[in-house]
Amino acid sequence: MKATLLFSLAAFAVGSAAFSYQDGFFDQDLTADATAAIAEAITPLVSDPLVAGTPWTRPEGPLRVALQAGHWKAAEAPDEQAGLRGNGTRGGGKAEWEVNFEIAEKTAAIMREQGFVVDILPTTIPPDYWSDVFVAIHADGHPSTSVSGYRVAAPRRDATGRAAEFARILEERYGEATGIRLYPELTRRMQGYYAFNYRRYQHALHPMTVGVIIETGFLTNPGDRRIIVDAQERSAKGIAEAVTLFLKTMPLEPRVIPPPYPERQARRPNRNGT
């Protein structure tokens, strides 16, 4: 299992690392040295098997942050998550995945300058992927252009016991950085986001990853677009500050994997990702 998982992660990295964004297209530029470096970086993350009910110790190494650009490469979602293919909202001439990716890139640049290791992930999560924190970056849409706001959610089931605190910090810092109002309602599909559901999907986060999802604003609202499209550095600043603040208080002591979870059942998430 360990070898299979490592192969899957390495194959994912080869397929999605080292892209440059220009005029809406991605140009692959991956060298043999880069491939080797990616494989070396990933190996420690999967060196210990996922054994339920046993103590789990964080892998040694620098703090690792995962930023998921929601709906990026959605067409490549695996069969178990085929419902994710081809969805996402639009607004102001922009597709949601473009906005999410651009904010993720700007956030990653800030975090890397501070010494963090940052992965930008597409729709497909490598099986049992682990990082210290994970932020799924999305944008909302609504038939009414007057609807505005951002919102942040932690998983309904959180094995780490830390996601709610991270969500609170992110909610606070993002609002301060952007000036966008807080949207008052969370949805079940946010709290049950597919990346959090390791009990059902192979392509989901390791249960010891502290994960949250943020809807950065409504792409269909002109006011929100002035931030998430035209001033993305403000969105990136809010996310980066929240991650940094949270990781300063992150306990690194051994934790326990949740009790044995049922065999994952094949089920396709709906087009909203649940």
C-alpha positions in Angstrom: 0.0 0.0 0.0 2.8 2.3 0.9 4.5 1.9 -2.4 1.3 2.4 -4.3 0.5 5.6 -2.4 4.0 6.9 -3.0 3.7 6.1 -6.7 0.3 7.9 -6.9 1.7 11.0 -5.2 4.8 11.1 -7.3 2.8 10.7 -10.5 0.5 13.5 -9.4 3.4 15.8 -8.7 5.0 15.1 -12.1 1.7 15.9 -13.7 0.9 19.1 -11.9 4.2 20.7 -10.7 6.0 23.5 -12.4 3.3 25.3 -14.4 3.4 28.9 -15.5 0.3 30.9 -16.0 0.0 33.1 -19.1 -3.0 34.3 -20.9 -5.2 31.6 -19.3 -3.0 28.6 -20.3 -0.5 26.5 -18.5 2.8 25.5 -19.9 4.5 22.5 -18.4 8.3 22.9 -17.7 9.4 20.0 -15.6 13.0 18.8 -15.5 14.5 15.6 -14.3 16.0 17.4 -11.3 12.6 18.9 -10.4 11.0 15.5 -10.6 13.6 14.0 -8.2 13.2 16.9 -5.8 9.4 16.5 -5.7 9.8 12.8 -5.1 12.3 13.4 -2.3 9.9 16.0 -0.7 6.9 13.7 -0.8 8.6 10.6 0.6 8.5 11.6 4.3 4.9 12.4 4.0 3.9 8.8 3.3 6.6 7.0 5.2 4.2 5.9 8.0 1.1 3.8 7.2 -2.3 5.2 8.1 -3.2 2.9 11.0 -6.4 3.7 12.8 -6.3 3.8 16.6 -2.6 4.3 16.9 -0.5 7.3 17.9 0.4 9.5 15.0 3.5 11.8 15.0 3.9 14.6 12.6 6.6 13.9 9.9 9.8 15.8 10.5 10.5 18.7 8.3 9.4 22.3 7.6 5.8 23.4 8.1 3.8 22.5 5.0 0.8 24.4 3.7 -1.6 23.2 1.0 -3.7 25.7 -1.0 -6.3 24.1 -3.2 -7.4 26.2 -6.2 -11.0 25.1 -6.3 -12.2 23.7 -9.7 -8.7 23.9 -11.2 -8.3 20.9 -13.5 -11.8 19.7 -12.5 -12.1 17.7 -15.7 -9.3 15.4 -14.4 -11.3 14.4 -11.3 -11.2 10.7 -10.6 -14.2 8.5 -11.3 -15.1 8.3 -7.6 -15.6 12.1 -7.8 -16.8 12.4 -11.3 -19.5 14.8 -10.1 -16.8 17.5 -9.7 -16.0 17.7 -13.3 -17.0 20.8 -15.2 -18.5 22.8 -12.3 -17.7 26.2 -10.8 -19.2 29.7 -11.2 -18.4 32.6 -13.4 -18.6 36.4 -13.1 -17.2 39.5 -14.7 -15.8 37.5 -17.6 -13.8 35.3 -15.3 -14.1 31.6 -14.6 -14.0 30.7 -10.9 -11.0 28.3 -11.2 -8.9 31.2 -12.7 -9.7 33.5 -9.7 -9.1 30.7 -7.2 -5.7 29.8 -8.8 -4.5 33.4 -9.0 -5.3 33.9 -5.3 -3.6 30.7 -4.4 -0.5 31.7 -6.3 -0.3 35.0 -4.6 -0.8 33.5 -1.2 1.8 30.8 -1.9 4.3 33.5 -2.8 3.8 35.3 0.6 4.1 32.0 2.5 7.2 30.8 0.7 9.0 34.1 1.5 8.4 33.2 5.1 10.0 29.8 4.7 6.9 27.6 4.5 6.7 24.7 2.0 3.6 25.3 0.0 1.7 23.0 -2.4 -0.9 24.3 -4.8 -3.4 21.5 -5.4 -6.0 21.1 -8.1 -9.4 19.5 -7.8 -8.0 16.1 -7.3 -6.4 15.5 -3.9 -3.7 12.8 -3.8 -4.8 9.8 -1.7 -4.4 10.4 2.0 -2.5 13.7 1.3 -1.0 15.3 4.4 0.0 18.9 5.3 0.0 20.9 8.5 -2.9 23.0 7.1 -5.1 22.9 4.0 -7.1 25.8 2.7 -9.6 25.1 -0.2 -10.0 28.4 -2.0 -13.3 29.0 -3.8 -15.6 31.8 -4.9 -19.3 32.0 -4.6 -21.9 32.7 -7.2 -25.6 33.8 -7.1 -28.4 34.7 -9.5 -28.7 38.1 -7.8 -25.7 40.4 -8.3 -26.5 42.1 -5.1 -25.6 39.1 -2.9 -22.1 39.7 -1.4 -19.8 38.2 1.3 -17.2 35.7 2.2 -17.5 32.7 4.4 -15.2 30.1 6.0 -16.1 26.6 7.2 -14.4 23.8 9.1 -15.4 20.1 8.5 -18.3 18.6 10.4 -16.0 15.8 11.4 -12.6 17.0 12.4 -10.2 14.3 13.7 -7.6 17.0 14.5 -9.8 19.0 16.8 -8.2 22.2 15.5 -10.1 23.1 12.3 -12.7 25.2 14.0 -10.0 27.4 15.6 -8.3 27.8 12.2 -11.6 28.7 10.6 -12.2 31.4 13.2 -8.7 32.9 12.7 -9.1 32.8 8.9 -12.6 34.4 9.1 -11.3 37.2 11.2 -8.1 38.0 9.3 -9.7 37.7 5.8 -12.4 40.1 6.7 -9.8 42.6 8.1 -7.6 42.3 5.0 -10.3 42.6 2.4 -13.1 44.7 3.9 -15.6 42.2 2.4 -18.6 41.6 4.7 -19.0 38.2 6.3 -21.8 36.2 4.7 -24.0 34.8 7.6 -24.8 31.3 6.4 -22.7 28.2 5.9 -23.8 25.3 3.7 -23.7 21.6 4.4 -21.6 21.2 1.2 -18.9 23.4 2.7 -18.8 21.5 6.0 -19.0 18.2 4.2 -16.5 19.2 1.5 -15.2 16.1 -0.4 -11.6 16.7 0.5 -12.4 16.3 4.2 -14.2 13.0 3.7 -11.4 10.5 4.0 -14.0 8.0 5.3 -15.6 7.8 1.9 -13.0 8.8 -0.8 -9.6 7.6 -1.6 -8.8 11.1 -3.0 -9.1 13.0 0.3 -7.0 14.5 3.0 -5.2 12.5 5.7 -7.3 12.8 8.8 -4.5 14.6 10.6 -4.5 17.5 8.2 -6.2 20.6 9.6 -8.4 21.6 6.7 -10.9 24.5 6.0 -12.7 25.9 3.0 -13.1 29.6 2.2 -15.5 31.2 -0.2 -13.6 34.4 -0.8 -16.5 36.4 -2.1 -19.2 36.4 -4.7 -17.8 36.4 -8.2 -21.2 37.6 -9.4 -21.1 40.7 -7.2 -19.3 43.8 -8.6 -18.1 44.9 -5.2 -16.6 41.5 -4.3 -15.0 41.3 -7.7 -13.1 44.5 -7.0 -11.2 42.5 -4.3 -11.1 38.9 -5.5 -10.4 39.8 -9.1 -8.8 43.3 -9.1 -7.1 43.4 -5.7 -6.2 39.7 -5.1 -3.2 40.7 -3.0 -5.6 41.6 -0.3 -7.3 38.2 -0.3 -3.8 36.6 -0.3 -2.7 38.7 2.6 -5.7 37.7 4.7 -5.2 34.0 4.0 -1.5 34.1 4.5 -1.8 36.0 7.8 -4.3 33.5 9.1 -2.2 30.5 8.2 0.9 32.1 9.8 -0.9 33.0 13.0 -2.5 29.5 13.3 0.8 27.7 12.8 2.5 29.6 15.5 0.1 27.9 18.0 0.1 24.5 16.3 0.9 21.7 18.8 3.3 19.2 17.3 2.9 16.5 20.0 1.8 13.0 18.9 -1.9 12.5 18.2 -4.1 9.5 17.7 -5.6 8.4 14.5 -9.4 8.2 14.7 -11.1 4.8 15.5 -11.2 2.4 12.6 -13.4 3.9 9.9 -15.6 1.8 7.6 -14.4 0.6 4.2 -14.7 3.5 1.7 -17.7 3.1 -0.5 -17.8 4.2 -4.1 -20.0 7.2 -4.3 -19.8 10.1 -6.6 -20.1 13.6 -5.0 -22.7 15.9 -6.5 -21.7 18.9 -8.6 -21.2 20.9 -5.5 -18.5 18.7 -4.2 -20.3 16.7 -1.4 
